[in-house]
């Protein structure tokens, strides 16, 4: 009986030490792993700065309402709206009322969050 208890202790200690060695090996393997480098195309900015003369495309996040509010030169909403999918040439870019806005014609401005560079 005493021999079987000692045998159980020895086997359990051996199993526990082997499992700890296995965990240590996997941790050291994970620590030595290096991530692959990204290529040039994958590190390009997704939202390049819009400048005067660029073509822009109106996008809408809300699919039920397919129109975007038009702003005035001070960045305030007007009663006019522009449809999604419209393309314009940027006449001017400025910051007003804490928003970056782009001029699409003589008196109409759009928030840069509502447009993408074409």
Secondary structure, DSSP 8 states (H G I E B T S, - for coil): -HHHHHHHHHHHHHHHHHHHHHHHHHHHHHHT-------TGGGS-SS----TT-EEEE--S-SS--EEEEE-TTS-EEEEEEETT-EEE--EEEEETTEEEEE-SSS-EEEGGGEEE-
